[in-house]
Amino acid sequence: MTRVGIEALYVYSPNIYVDNAELAVARGKDPKHFTEGVGIKAFSIPPPNEDQASMAATAAYRLMERHSISPKDIFRVDTPTESGLDGSRALVSDVVGMLEQVYGKGSLSHILGYEQKFACVSGLERYLDTGAWFAANWNTRKYALILATDVAKYNLKSSEEPTQGAAAAAILMGGDGKLLQIRPGAIGSALRNEKSDFKKPGGRTVAMVDGALSYASYLSEMKEAWLNFQSSAREQGLMRHKPDQSMLDFIERAVYHNPHKKMVISAYASLLIHEWRGLPRWKQVEEEIGPEPSREGMDDLAYYMSDGYRDYRRKFMKSSHFTKDFETRIGSSLIAPELVGNSYSVSVFVGLDSLFENDSEDLTRKNVVLCGYGSGSHAIIQENLIPDGYKEVAKKLELMRILNARRKVSIEEYEKIHNGQINPNDWDVKGETRFLLRSVGEKETPSEGDRQYTLGN
């Protein structure tokens, strides 16, 4: 098996956060409605002097320093994002400009650079594309660097407000896969034209969301991608199961795109219901919670949005059959996302970092499926292997330390930041070394939109 995959990973999240319990009180809600009902305890926000480009550059810089990576060894730098900063210029251009402040002008002039968009799934898409590039021996240098970066921002006092977040992930790809190795061919994809679930038309920075449709689309596409993943695995002889088994029985860990914890729980519950239905174990489930409601005359989206199915899914999610399976396969990947919030294209890598930092078991030789999703809508299920020696790389991860060192902002302060009422140079809260936004060119001038950055703290 080829060993293409992730050589090193560094996930960065800004050093300030909003406490969701405090936000709930400010919005006249029970705190548990946000922290448990939604499943996000806190969410990171970029301070006035950071943005998507600076976060990506900070993640790249820290990874390169911690792992002694030279720019001359990198051939590609990709920046998947759904919250880019310019309708024409790729975000990677600003990132390269920042890194060359450290490594010297022209030190990255040899690279191929991309910015890719497909809502939240683009980070996983770049991971697969870059792995294929290495497998084909097209990469002319030792490494490629994927810099997924996003800010999830919604209107103040909206129902989506508690699901905001911000992060960037630097994913170093190479031909050894010392942290995670791609299993070739073990992939399933599902793509459907869904216009209204989630969108940002006309250059909007705050998304338009149909919550119920978005939720149902996520569940439906994840299931379809899983079915296609099963077909691929069977055809290639990668997994075989007996009549009384589910293919899921052979998956040891799963990391989901995580808009918020409740959606991940719902998606996995829906998948288990589908997979276990008809197996001997399902009789025990029905004895505990009763039979499924009828779906006569309904397609997947309509069924997943129906009151009957949602009530049934909730019962299943509280059953002993579900909770043990869920905690074993997925639980450790949710710890960091509960503190970061939604981070769009970065989300699955926040979960992957969380798995490595928080899982209590030795993960050597265990398989892990990455489950990506992007509104519009597209889902990917892809299998990987955790190799021998992964712990040497994983011990350099520090997302949990970063999250524990953040400063909580007041709701008043958060709202001013959200509304853009604080100038970047007026924000003087110090932190660890990172790239900082210093100015943005004013409208109706030749420098409109030009962003200036420096390395500082």
C-alpha positions as CSV (number, residue, x, y, z in Angstrom):
1,M,0.0,0.0,0.0
2,T,1.3,3.5,-0.9
3,R,2.2,5.6,2.2
4,V,1.0,8.9,0.9
5,G,-0.7,11.1,3.5
6,I,-0.2,13.6,6.3
7,E,3.4,14.1,7.5
8,A,2.5,16.8,10.1
9,L,-0.5,18.8,11.2
10,Y,-0.9,22.1,13.0
11,V,-4.3,23.6,13.9
12,Y,-4.5,27.2,14.9
13,S,-7.5,29.0,16.4
14,P,-7.5,32.7,17.5
15,N,-6.7,33.6,21.1
16,I,-10.1,35.0,22.1
17,Y,-13.5,33.3,22.4
18,V,-17.1,33.7,23.3
19,D,-18.6,31.7,26.1
20,N,-21.8,30.2,24.7
21,A,-23.5,30.0,28.1
22,E,-23.0,33.7,28.6
23,L,-24.2,34.4,25.0
24,A,-27.4,32.4,25.7
25,V,-28.1,34.4,28.8
26,A,-27.6,37.6,26.8
27,R,-30.1,36.3,24.2
28,G,-32.7,35.4,26.8
29,K,-32.1,31.6,26.4
30,D,-31.3,28.8,28.8
31,P,-27.5,28.2,28.6
32,K,-28.0,24.5,28.1
33,H,-29.9,25.3,24.9
34,F,-26.6,26.5,23.4
35,T,-24.0,24.4,25.2
36,E,-25.9,21.1,25.1
37,G,-28.8,21.5,22.7
38,V,-26.4,22.9,20.0
39,G,-23.3,21.3,21.4
40,I,-20.9,24.1,21.4
41,K,-19.5,25.3,24.7
42,A,-17.4,28.2,23.3
43,F,-16.5,29.5,19.9
44,S,-13.3,31.2,18.7
45,I,-13.5,34.6,16.9
46,P,-10.7,36.4,15.1
47,P,-9.7,39.6,16.8
48,P,-9.8,42.8,14.7
49,N,-6.1,42.2,13.7
50,E,-6.5,38.7,12.4
51,D,-8.4,37.3,9.4
52,Q,-8.5,34.1,7.2
53,A,-5.2,34.8,5.5
54,S,-3.3,35.7,8.7
55,M,-4.6,32.6,10.4
56,A,-3.5,30.4,7.5
57,A,0.0,31.9,7.5
58,T,0.3,31.5,11.3
59,A,-0.6,27.8,11.1
60,A,1.9,27.3,8.2
61,Y,4.6,29.2,10.0
62,R,4.2,27.3,13.3
63,L,4.1,23.9,11.5
64,M,7.2,24.8,9.5
65,E,9.1,25.9,12.6
66,R,8.1,23.0,14.8
67,H,9.0,20.4,12.1
68,S,12.0,22.2,10.5
69,I,10.4,22.5,7.1
70,S,12.2,24.6,4.5
71,P,10.3,26.5,1.8
72,K,12.6,24.9,-0.8
73,D,11.0,21.5,0.0
74,I,7.4,22.6,-0.7
75,F,6.0,22.5,-4.2
76,R,2.4,23.4,-3.7
77,V,0.5,25.6,-1.3
78,D,-3.3,25.2,-1.4
79,T,-5.8,27.4,0.5
80,P,-9.2,25.8,0.6
81,T,-11.8,28.2,2.1
82,E,-15.4,29.3,1.7
83,S,-14.7,32.7,3.3
84,G,-12.1,34.1,0.9
85,L,-11.1,37.8,1.1
86,D,-11.2,38.7,-2.6
87,G,-13.3,37.8,-5.6
88,S,-10.3,37.5,-7.8
89,R,-7.0,37.2,-6.0
90,A,-6.4,33.9,-4.3
91,L,-5.9,34.0,-0.6
92,V,-2.6,32.0,-1.0
93,S,-1.0,35.1,-2.5
94,D,-1.3,37.0,0.8
95,V,-0.2,33.9,2.7
96,V,3.0,33.6,0.6
97,G,3.7,37.3,1.1
98,M,3.5,36.8,4.9
99,L,5.7,33.7,4.9
100,E,8.3,35.4,2.8
101,Q,8.6,38.1,5.5
102,V,10.1,35.3,7.6
103,Y,11.9,33.1,5.0
104,G,13.1,35.7,2.6
105,K,11.6,37.4,-0.5
106,G,11.3,34.9,-3.3
107,S,11.7,31.9,-1.1
108,L,8.3,30.6,-2.2
109,S,8.3,31.9,-5.7
110,H,8.6,28.4,-7.2
111,I,5.3,27.1,-5.8
112,L,2.0,26.2,-7.4
113,G,-0.7,28.0,-5.4
114,Y,-4.5,27.5,-5.3
115,E,-7.6,28.6,-3.6
116,Q,-10.5,26.2,-3.8
117,K,-14.2,26.5,-2.8
118,F,-16.9,24.0,-2.2
119,A,-18.4,25.2,1.1
120,C,-17.0,23.2,4.0
121,V,-15.8,20.2,2.0
122,S,-13.0,21.9,0.1
123,G,-10.3,21.1,2.8
124,L,-10.9,17.4,2.4
125,E,-11.1,17.7,-1.4
126,R,-7.6,19.3,-1.4
127,Y,-6.4,16.5,0.9
128,L,-7.5,13.8,-1.6
129,D,-6.3,15.7,-4.7
130,T,-2.9,16.3,-3.1
131,G,-2.6,12.7,-2.1
132,A,-3.3,11.7,-5.7
133,W,-0.7,14.1,-6.9
134,F,2.0,12.4,-4.8
135,A,0.8,9.0,-5.7
136,A,1.3,9.9,-9.4
137,N,4.8,11.2,-8.6
138,W,3.9,14.6,-10.0
139,N,5.1,16.6,-7.0
140,T,8.6,17.8,-7.8
141,R,9.7,18.5,-4.2
142,K,9.3,16.7,-0.9
143,Y,6.1,18.2,0.4
144,A,2.9,20.1,-0.4
145,L,1.1,22.3,2.1
146,I,-2.7,22.6,2.5
147,L,-3.8,25.6,4.5
148,A,-7.6,25.3,5.2
149,T,-8.8,28.5,6.8
150,D,-12.3,29.8,7.6
151,V,-14.3,32.1,9.7
152,A,-18.0,31.1,10.3
153,K,-19.9,34.2,10.9
154,Y,-23.7,34.7,11.3
155,N,-25.9,37.7,12.2
156,L,-26.1,38.8,15.8
157,K,-29.2,37.3,17.6
158,S,-29.8,34.9,14.7
159,S,-30.5,31.2,15.4
160,E,-27.2,30.3,13.9
161,E,-25.2,32.8,16.1
162,P,-24.1,30.1,18.6
163,T,-22.6,28.0,15.8
164,Q,-19.9,30.5,14.8
165,G,-16.2,29.8,15.0
166,A,-12.7,30.3,13.4
167,A,-9.6,28.2,12.7
168,A,-6.9,27.4,10.2
169,A,-5.1,24.0,9.7
170,A,-1.7,23.5,8.1
171,I,-1.6,20.0,6.7
172,L,1.8,18.9,5.4
173,M,1.4,16.2,2.7
174,G,4.1,13.8,1.6
175,G,5.1,10.4,0.4
176,D,5.5,8.8,3.9
177,G,2.3,9.7,5.7
178,K,3.9,9.7,9.2
179,L,0.7,10.9,10.9
180,L,-2.0,9.5,8.6
181,Q,-2.0,7.4,5.4
182,I,-4.6,7.5,2.7
183,R,-6.1,4.1,1.8
184,P,-6.3,4.3,-2.0
185,G,-9.7,3.5,-3.5
186,A,-11.5,3.5,-0.1
187,I,-13.7,6.5,-0.9
188,G,-17.3,7.4,-1.5
189,S,-18.7,10.6,-2.8
190,A,-22.2,12.1,-3.2
191,L,-23.1,15.4,-4.9
192,R,-26.5,16.9,-5.5
193,N,-27.7,20.3,-6.7
194,E,-29.2,21.9,-3.6
195,K,-29.5,25.7,-4.0
196,S,-31.2,26.9,-0.8
197,D,-29.6,25.1,2.2
198,F,-26.7,27.5,2.7
199,K,-25.3,30.2,0.4
200,K,-23.5,33.5,0.2
201,P,-24.6,35.2,-3.0
202,G,-23.3,38.5,-4.2
203,G,-20.2,38.6,-2.1
204,R,-22.0,38.2,1.3
205,T,-19.7,37.5,4.3
206,V,-22.7,36.2,6.4
207,A,-24.4,33.2,5.1
208,M,-28.1,32.7,4.2
209,V,-29.2,29.5,5.8
210,D,-32.4,27.3,5.7
211,G,-31.7,25.5,8.9
212,A,-34.1,22.6,8.5
213,L,-33.0,22.0,4.9
214,S,-29.3,22.3,5.6
215,Y,-29.7,19.8,8.5
216,A,-31.5,17.3,6.3
217,S,-29.1,17.8,3.4
218,Y,-26.2,17.0,5.7
219,L,-27.8,13.7,6.9
220,S,-28.8,12.7,3.4
221,E,-25.6,13.3,1.6
222,M,-23.5,11.7,4.3
223,K,-25.6,8.6,4.0
224,E,-25.3,8.5,0.2
225,A,-21.5,9.0,0.4
226,W,-21.4,6.1,2.9
227,L,-23.3,3.8,0.5
228,N,-20.9,4.7,-2.3
229,F,-18.0,4.1,0.0
230,Q,-19.3,0.7,0.9
231,S,-19.7,-0.2,-2.8
232,S,-16.1,0.9,-3.6
233,A,-14.7,-1.1,-0.6
234,R,-16.6,-4.2,-1.6
235,E,-15.6,-4.0,-5.3
236,Q,-11.9,-3.6,-4.3
237,G,-12.0,-6.3,-1.7
238,L,-11.0,-3.8,1.0
239,M,-13.7,-4.9,3.5
240,R,-15.9,-7.9,3.7
241,H,-18.7,-8.5,6.2
242,K,-21.0,-11.3,7.1
243,P,-24.8,-11.1,6.8
244,D,-25.2,-10.3,10.5
245,Q,-22.6,-7.5,10.3
246,S,-22.5,-3.9,9.1
247,M,-19.6,-2.4,7.2
248,L,-19.5,0.1,10.1
249,D,-18.3,-2.7,12.4
250,F,-15.0,-2.5,10.6
251,I,-14.5,1.2,11.1
252,E,-12.5,2.0,14.3
253,R,-12.7,5.8,14.3
254,A,-14.6,8.4,12.4
255,V,-14.1,12.2,12.1
256,Y,-17.1,14.2,10.8
257,H,-17.4,17.7,9.5
258,N,-18.7,19.3,12.6
259,P,-21.0,22.4,12.2
260,H,-22.0,21.6,15.7
261,K,-22.0,18.5,17.9
262,K,-25.8,17.8,17.6
263,M,-25.5,17.6,13.8
264,V,-22.7,15.0,14.0
265,I,-24.7,13.0,16.5
266,S,-27.8,13.1,14.3
267,A,-25.8,12.2,11.1
268,Y,-24.2,9.2,12.8
269,A,-27.5,8.1,14.3
270,S,-29.2,8.2,10.9
271,L,-26.4,6.2,9.4
272,L,-26.6,3.6,12.2
273,I,-30.4,3.3,11.8
274,H,-29.9,2.7,8.1
275,E,-27.1,0.2,8.5
276,W,-28.6,-1.8,11.4
277,R,-32.1,-1.9,10.0
278,G,-32.6,-5.6,9.0
279,L,-29.7,-6.9,11.1
280,P,-30.4,-9.2,14.1
281,R,-29.4,-6.4,16.5
282,W,-32.2,-4.1,15.3
283,K,-34.7,-6.3,17.1
284,Q,-33.1,-5.3,20.4
285,V,-33.3,-1.6,19.4
286,E,-37.0,-1.9,18.5
287,E,-37.7,-3.6,21.8
288,E,-36.2,-0.5,23.5
289,I,-37.6,2.4,21.4
290,G,-40.2,0.9,19.1
291,P,-40.4,0.6,15.3
292,E,-39.4,3.3,12.8
293,P,-42.2,5.6,11.5
294,S,-43.4,5.1,8.0
295,R,-41.6,7.0,5.2
296,E,-44.2,6.3,2.6
297,G,-44.3,9.0,-0.1
298,M,-41.3,10.8,1.2
299,D,-37.8,11.1,-0.2
300,D,-34.7,11.3,2.0
301,L,-34.9,15.1,2.6
302,A,-38.6,15.0,3.4
303,Y,-38.2,12.0,5.7
304,Y,-35.3,13.5,7.6
305,M,-37.3,16.7,8.1
306,S,-40.4,15.0,9.2
307,D,-41.5,15.3,12.9
308,G,-42.0,11.5,13.2
309,Y,-38.5,10.6,12.1
310,R,-36.8,13.4,14.1
311,D,-38.6,12.2,17.3
312,Y,-37.5,8.6,16.5
313,R,-33.9,9.6,15.9
314,R,-33.8,11.4,19.2
315,K,-35.0,8.3,21.0
316,F,-32.4,6.2,19.2
317,M,-29.7,8.8,20.2
318,K,-30.5,8.3,23.8
319,S,-30.5,4.5,23.7
320,S,-27.7,2.4,25.1
321,H,-27.2,0.8,21.6
322,F,-26.2,4.2,20.2
323,T,-24.3,5.9,22.9
324,K,-21.6,3.3,23.4
325,D,-20.9,2.9,19.7
326,F,-20.8,6.7,19.2
327,E,-18.5,7.4,22.1
328,T,-16.0,4.7,21.0
329,R,-15.8,5.7,17.3
330,I,-16.4,9.4,17.4
331,G,-16.3,10.9,20.9
332,S,-12.7,11.9,21.1
333,S,-12.9,13.8,17.8
334,L,-15.6,16.2,19.3
335,I,-13.7,17.6,22.3
336,A,-11.8,20.4,20.4
337,P,-14.7,21.3,18.1
338,E,-16.9,21.9,21.1
339,L,-14.5,24.7,22.1
340,V,-13.7,26.1,18.6
341,G,-17.2,26.1,17.1
342,N,-17.8,25.7,13.4
343,S,-14.8,26.3,11.2
344,Y,-16.1,25.2,7.8
345,S,-13.3,23.8,5.6
346,V,-11.1,23.3,8.7
347,S,-13.7,21.4,10.7
348,V,-12.7,17.9,9.8
349,F,-9.0,18.7,10.6
350,V,-10.0,20.2,14.0
351,G,-11.7,16.9,14.7
352,L,-8.7,14.9,13.5
353,D,-6.4,16.9,15.8
354,S,-8.8,16.3,18.6
355,L,-8.8,12.6,18.0
356,F,-5.0,12.4,18.2
357,E,-4.8,14.7,21.3
358,N,-7.7,13.2,23.2
359,D,-8.3,9.6,22.4
360,S,-7.4,7.4,25.3
361,E,-6.4,4.3,23.2
362,D,-3.2,3.6,21.3
363,L,-4.4,4.3,17.7
364,T,-1.5,2.5,16.0
365,R,-2.8,0.6,12.9
366,K,-6.4,1.7,13.5
367,N,-8.4,2.9,10.5
368,V,-10.2,6.3,10.6
369,V,-12.7,7.6,8.1
370,L,-12.8,11.3,7.3
371,C,-16.4,12.4,6.6
372,G,-16.5,15.7,4.8
373,Y,-19.5,17.7,3.8
374,G,-20.1,21.0,1.9
375,S,-23.5,22.7,1.5
376,G,-24.8,22.9,-2.0
377,S,-24.3,19.9,-1.5
378,H,-21.4,17.4,-1.5
379,A,-20.2,14.7,0.9
380,I,-17.0,12.6,1.0
381,I,-16.3,9.5,3.1
382,Q,-12.7,8.4,2.9
383,E,-10.6,5.8,4.8
384,N,-7.2,6.2,6.2
385,L,-4.7,4.3,8.3
386,I,-2.9,5.6,11.4
387,P,0.7,4.3,11.0
388,D,3.3,3.0,13.4
389,G,5.2,5.8,15.0
390,Y,2.4,8.3,14.7
391,K,2.9,9.4,18.3
392,E,6.2,11.1,17.6
393,V,4.3,13.4,15.2
394,A,1.2,13.7,17.3
395,K,3.1,14.9,20.4
396,K,3.8,18.2,18.5
397,L,0.1,19.0,18.2
398,E,-1.0,21.7,20.6
399,L,-4.5,22.7,19.7
400,M,-5.8,21.9,23.2
401,R,-3.1,24.0,24.8
402,I,-4.0,26.9,22.5
403,L,-7.7,26.6,23.3
404,N,-7.0,26.5,27.1
405,A,-4.9,29.6,26.8
406,R,-7.5,31.9,25.1
407,R,-9.0,34.9,26.6
408,K,-12.8,35.2,27.0
409,V,-14.3,38.4,25.6
410,S,-17.4,40.0,27.0
411,I,-20.6,40.0,25.0
412,E,-20.3,43.7,24.5
413,E,-16.7,43.4,23.2
414,Y,-17.7,40.5,21.0
415,E,-20.5,42.5,19.4
416,K,-18.2,45.4,18.6
417,I,-15.7,43.0,17.0
418,H,-18.5,41.3,15.0
419,N,-19.7,44.7,13.7
420,G,-16.2,45.8,12.7
421,Q,-16.2,48.7,15.2
422,I,-12.6,48.2,16.3
423,N,-9.7,49.2,14.1
424,P,-6.9,46.5,13.7
425,N,-4.3,48.8,15.1
426,D,-6.5,49.7,18.1
427,W,-6.5,46.1,19.2
428,D,-3.5,45.8,21.6
429,V,-4.2,42.5,23.4
430,K,-0.9,40.6,23.3
431,G,-0.5,36.9,22.5
432,E,2.0,34.4,21.1
433,T,3.8,35.2,17.9
434,R,1.5,35.2,14.9
435,F,0.7,37.1,11.7
436,L,-1.3,40.3,12.3
437,L,-3.5,42.4,10.0
438,R,-2.3,46.0,10.1
439,S,-4.5,47.8,7.5
440,V,-6.9,47.3,4.7
441,G,-6.9,49.7,1.7
442,E,-9.8,52.2,1.7
443,K,-12.7,52.0,-0.8
444,E,-12.5,54.0,-4.0
445,T,-8.7,54.3,-3.8
446,P,-6.1,52.4,-5.9
447,S,-5.2,50.3,-2.8
448,E,-8.8,49.3,-2.1
449,G,-8.9,45.9,-0.4
450,D,-5.1,45.6,-0.2
451,R,-4.2,44.0,3.1
452,Q,-1.0,44.6,5.0
453,Y,0.4,42.1,7.5
454,T,3.3,41.8,9.8
455,L,4.6,39.0,12.1
456,G,4.1,40.0,15.7
457,N,2.3,39.3,19.0
